Amino acid sequence: MGTVGNLLIADLRVLARRRWVIAAVLIGAALTFAFGLANSDADYQRNVAAVLALGGLAVALGLGAPALVRDLERGVFGLFGGAGASPSDIGWSRLISRSIGLMAILAIWGIAAQIGSAASGDGLDADLGLHTIYTAEVLLLALLAAAGAATLVGVVAGAAFGLVVIITAQAIVNLKAAADQGLIGTGAAGLDLAYWLLPRAVVSPMLADLQATDEAGPVAPQVEINGNIVNVPSAEIDTVLWTLAWCGIFFGIAVFGLRRREL
């Protein structure tokens, strides 16, 4: 196994032993399972979506912001470099391991929700399964954005940047929907430019339906402009691919930022 693979496995082992990661897995799984057992369909989907979005965002920023900075400042990466690992090897392995860790946590939460739904007699929820996948992409964007920014401005500011990226991505999608429905008429050219250049939130069909009926809760409150409700549509394949491409861009920024730092 190569250097990247060895470093990746080593970091995954470290993550698996961290108390806050274990606590996040257990608490999130318990909540999503309990929601599956105890609520009606709309309540169940809304509450599980809240755990995935809000809890997942906290996990993503917690994994991403310190991913390349804390061990660099502690001299751990210097030891890796002394053993023959290049900055690129370290960056690639660390970002991939943190991404795998995030996906694993979200998968456990999603499976717990499905088990709860099945145990309640409602069966598996395919719409929620797709929503979990869409949410995972958005949270991966937050993780990588935070990791990249942290190499330049520090851990706290990096986490804040990851949060701003997610808020901006959702705002762009909301405003584009409002413009397409003729509810806003100024700055359309600038909005179109931002829509086609910047990351976008990936809205699942389940979340779009819940938001349209004002049942999505804090995850996606209904958008209203001048007394008119904005119907935010679910993401199409171009948005899924574009946001995935931005994940790659932030991944590259993070590796580049680490290479500029002395190990």
Number of C-alpha atoms within 10 A of each C-alpha: 6 8 15 20 16 11 21 23 15 14 19 17 12 10 17 12 10 10 10 13 18 14 11 17 18 14 15 24 24 16 18 28 25 19 24 30 20 13 15 14 14 13 17 22 25 25 21 24 26 18 21 26 22 14 15 26 23 18 23 32 28 20 25 31 29 22 26 25 22 16 13 18 12 10 13 13 22 18 12 17 15 11 10 11 17 18 22 16 20 21 27 19 22 24 24 19 24 24 20 15 20 24 19 14 23 26 19 16 27 26 18 21 29 23 19 25 26 16 14 18 10 14 13 18 17 11 13 22 18 15 21 21 17 18 22 25 19 27 30 25 31 33 33 33 32 34 37 34 24 28 27 18 13 18 24 14 16 27 29 17 22 28 22 15 21 20 14 16 20 19 15 21 24 20 21 21 18 21 18 13 14 10 18 15 11 9 9 14 10 9 16 14 10 16 18 12 11 14 25 28 26 28 22 22 19 20 24 20 16 20 23 18 11 14 19 23 16 14 17 21 14 20 18 13 11 7 8 10 15 22 19 23 18 17 17 12 10 9 19 18 13 17 22 18 14 18 22 15 15 20 23 17 19 26 22 17 19 23 17 11 12 11 19
